[in-house]
Amino acid sequence: MRPQPLICVNDVEASSLWYQRLLGCESAHGGPNYERLVTADGRMVLQLHRWDRDDHHGPIGDVGVATGNGLLLWFEVDDFDEAVARVEAMGAEVILSRHRNPPDGNGGPNHWEIWLHDPDGYKVVLASPDGTADGDWRP
């Protein structure tokens, strides 16, 4: 199985550039209506779809509902410190600054996280791999 998440956005091209900069991924489609973002080796990371475009499948989202309510776009990144630097350079809206999960003690994933909002208000979490924070617990 390979997850292929898709989110609706207001400006596909702007969101594409934002995620490419944040995650170091690249465009595999491009255009104002739909985008596929992939890793350097071609693995799907995220799909972006314009809110008001229904193409052949009908509407995907309801613009009257809060964007991303209850959804976290969670990405494990190998270059966590560099990713935090990219967040800062981009001026992204940070919800929770860099922190360890769990905050103290053993247990949990023992990794670093930073939580932010993307241009459409979706919550995005960047996390280092499990076991890479400064605790004793290892997966």
Protein Blocks (a to p, Z undefined) as FASTA:
>chain_A
ZZddddddfblmlmmmmmmmmnopacfkbpjkbccdddfkopafbdcddfklgkjnopfb
dfkbcehihiacddddfklmlmmmmmmmnopacfbdcddddfbdeejjkpaddddddfko
pacdddddehiacbfbdZZ
